[in-house]
């Protein structure tokens, strides 16, 4: 690793030799942190960092670093590990597509006086397209419906009027969403199963 | 501050900065960091296009040519350097050094607690008042890992030795560190 830009006396004043700035910091191509912080990544990530460092900055790759590499990876190159990572990712992404418990939460909210809206959140996680769902709602309930961004930055579908029960059945029958995914916000603002 | 920062949700607008505004920003930054003067042309070149990135919560980022943000501020408050800038010019901020055990937590966005600054591996060589911008460095490490604001003066940190000493504003691998504006542009 390059020598420290400060000598001991300069530590406090923080003004070293002016010529050496801007100090050129080398960042890890894998995790984007300076090398010395790579070790704070997850263990698997750190292994990839080490491999990257060995490939691209062999002069900064010390024997100590070598000892941190797990045996299985010692003779592997970055390309290999990348392809492995891709494999792993494809595995995990297929899992991610169907998360264990997608929750569709249906809420009623008041708008301007006694007007009500029905808000359906969590549709995207259950694999229902928001725009399509809102279109179907418009036709079925003959009302306004749109995809809006909730304050927490999630996309939700907002239907004008109180259509809580209808949407539940619509989701269950037409969109074949399993019953256990459906939740309703009750009067105490608590999430309860719809059925 | 940037823990939950996401480019899609949190960036409101990106606009080029007028040259007259550029001048005032440059003056303000020079006033804040006098030691930066010899390098100001490298960091904030006059000829390049400055971009003001407005974010939720009245956060403003300054980027040169849609590159990595170099400075950010809140409302009209003081300008914070980004960590990448602090790495290149480590003399910008007064330094505080934390012990090894604190690094993990800081990299997850935690505030810096007093004991992390008073134990054996830590250093506080300067006398600082509260509400000062500081760079957080770590025992045995060369580069800064966070930028924060002191909540207590250094003497108080020593005496009280409990609770939050420095508020974590910007740390390695947070939303601002990962932000790349190039994608937004297209």
Interface residues (C-beta under 8 A of the other chain):
Chain A: X1 X2 X4 X5 X6 X11 X12 X13 X14 X15 X16 X18 X21 X22 X23 X24 X25 X31 X32 X33 X34 X36 X37 X40 X153
Chain B: X6 X8 X9 X35 X38 X39 X42 X84 X87 X88 X89 X90 X91 X93 X94 X95 X103 X104 X107 X123 X125 X126 X141 X142 X143 X145 X172 X173 X177 X178
